[in-house]
Every structure is written in C-alpha cells, then in structure tokens.
C-alpha cells in the first residue's frame, strides 16, 4: 500500500513540474505529443479557403492588432498559452524561441498568449531575459475555448484556421515540452 501511494505521489509531482494549475481548474487531460495527419497540408490559403474554427481580436505588447487572419500566413501556427507566474511556462520559452527561429522561414510561426495583464512588468522582464522575439498577445474571451485549467497549454492551427487534432483527439497539449518534443510534432506538418 505504501508503494502504491508513493507511486501516485511521484506521478502527481512529475505532472506538477510540467504544468501549473489555474483557478477554476478542470480535470487534466494528458495528451500524446504526436499529431494525427492533417487533412490539408497546403502552404498557402486563399481567402475563399480560409474558414477558421474560431475568431479573435487582440493586441500584442506594442498595441498592434492581431486576429485569426494571422493563421493564413503560415502552414502551421503554434499558440502557446502561458503566464508569467508559471515556472514551466517561463522555462520552456527559450526552447520555443529556438524553435521559432529555426522554423519561421519554413512556414511555421509561434504566438504566445497570456492573461495576467496586471503583471506587465514581470512579463517585460521575462521577455527581455529570455530574448523572446515571437509575438506575445494578450488573452481575450475568444480564447476561452482552450481553457484547460492549466498552463502552459498549446494549440496548433493550420493555414485555414482549423485546429489540428492531437493523436488522442484533443485540441491541445497540456504542459511544457523540450525543443525536440515540439519539433517532432511540427515536422509532421512542414
């Protein structure tokens, strides 16, 4: 019985290291970090083909406006929901930056999204310290469809604005990953 309890506690500790809980937590759905085959892998979308699964309008740190049309500019977009108080979120940012730099000319982009707008000075410090150059956007209610109760949560969207399903059928990956783990996912689509 003691071994069983020790194994359960160890498992809980491992998951807590990879992600941070948020208020209003929902049950955790762990995902396999491989994605199923996308139905369309074309690099460019025309306006007639663009039919996003969700829409949004927000700004980046400099006040520039972004909406769902950003998806049409890359074959694959990674949306990484993070918070400045989340250690695993902040710790994976250098790997995300390396991924962004390695694949931004290969029809891939990353956007980061955070909601803690009262922590702007902390966000500024993190972005400067981690030398982040991919767009960092402010959370809006349109992103509520991706609420898992945990950060980081990552979603992939194709050039038509369709959410890419993970191999287990979910729309997202919960928890942080290494450069190599994220790269193994995106290589399947590029």
N, C-alpha and C positions, 0 to 999 in steps of 0.2 A: 504494500500500500504506500509506503514511504517513497519507494522508487517511482511509482506511478505519479504521485503528487509532485515529486521533484522534476519529472519529465514535463508535466503540464506547466509548472512554473518556468522552466527553461524555455519552453516554446513561447510562452507569453512574453518573456523578456526579449527573445530574438525578434518577435514582431514589433515590440515597442521601440526597439532600436531602429527599425527600418521606417517607422512612420509615427506621426504624432496625432493624437486624438483631438477633436474639436468639440465645442459644445453641441448638444443635440446629437450625440453620436448614434450611428446606426450600426447594425452588425457588420463586421468586416467580411468582405468577400475577397479572398485571396485569389490572385489570377496567375496563370501561367504566363510568363513573359514572352510567349510567341504569339504571332498573329496568324489568323487564317487568311487564305488567299483573297485578295480584293477582287471585286467583280470588274473593275476597270482601272488599269494602270497607266492611262494616258497622261502625258506630262502637262498638256495644256488644256484648259477648259474654255469653251466659248460661252458667251452669255446665255445662249439657248440651252446649253448643257448644265449650267450652274443651277443646282436646286438644293440648297443647304438643308441639312436636318434641323438646324437651329440658327437663329439670328441673334446678333448682339450689337451693341454700340457702346464704346467706352473710349477712354483716353490712355495714353502712355504717361510716363513720368514727366514729359515735357509739355503735356497738354494736346498732343497730336491725336486726332480721332482715328479709331480703328473700328471696323465692323467685319462681318462674315466674308466680305469680298477678299480679305487677306488670304483665304484658303485657295483661291484661284491662282495665286502667284507661285504656288509650289505643288509638286505632286503629292507631298506628304507634309502635314503640319503637326507638330507635337505641341500640345497645350499642357503646360506643367503648372498645376495649382499648388502654391506654396505659401508659407507665412514666415515672417522674419523671426518669430519665436520658436520655430520648429528646427531643431538641430539637424535631423536627417535631410530636411529640405535644403538648408543652407550648405550642408556638407556635400551634397551631390551637385551643387551649382558649378563648380569647376569642371566636372565631367560633362555637364550639359553644355558649357561654353566650348569645350574641346570638340564635342560632337557638332555643335553649331558651326564652328569654324571649319571642321573637316568636310561637312556636307552641305553647306549653304550654297555652293556652286553646283550641287548635284541634285537640284530640285527638292530640297528639304529645308524646312525652317522650324524654329522653336519660338514660342511665345510663352512667357511666364505670366501668371495671373496671381495677384494677392489681394486680400480684402482688408487687412489691418491698416487703413489709411491714417489712423491716429499714431502710427509708428513710422512715419515718413523718415525721420532722422535715422532710425535703425535700418530702414530699407536702403537709404542712401549710403550708409556705412558698409552694408553688406555688398551692394553692387560695386562700390569702389574697391573694397578689399578683395573681392573675388574677380574683379575686372570683367564684369558681365557686359556683353555688347548686344545680345539678342533683346528684342523688345520686351519690356516689362509693363503689363497692362493692369489697370485697376478692375477689380471684381465688380460685376453688376448682377442684378437679379436674373438676367438671362442665362447665367452660368449655373443657376440653382439645379438644373437637371443633372449636373455632375456631382452633387453633394453626396459624399460617402461617409462623412463624419471624420475623415482622416486626411492629413496632408503628409507628404505630397501625394496627390492623385494626378495621374497623367492620362490624357486622352489623345488619340490620333485621329486626324481628319484628312480626307483626300481632297484633291483639287476641285471636286464638285461640291464640296461642303458636306460630304457624307461621313458619319462617324465610322471608323474602322473597328470592327468587332475583334476582340481578343479570341484566342482559341477556345476559351471556356464560355464564350457567348456574351461576356460582359463588355461594356463600353469603355472600360478604363483599367488602369493598373494602379493599385494602391501600394505605396511605399517607394523608397528610393532604390536606385539601381546604380551599377557601375557603368562606365563608358561602354565596356564590352557587352554588357547585357542590353543596353539601349541600342547599341549598334546592331546587334543580332536581330532586333525587331525591325529597325528601319531598312536594313539591307534587303529584306524580303519584298520591299515595295519600290526600291530605287533601281 
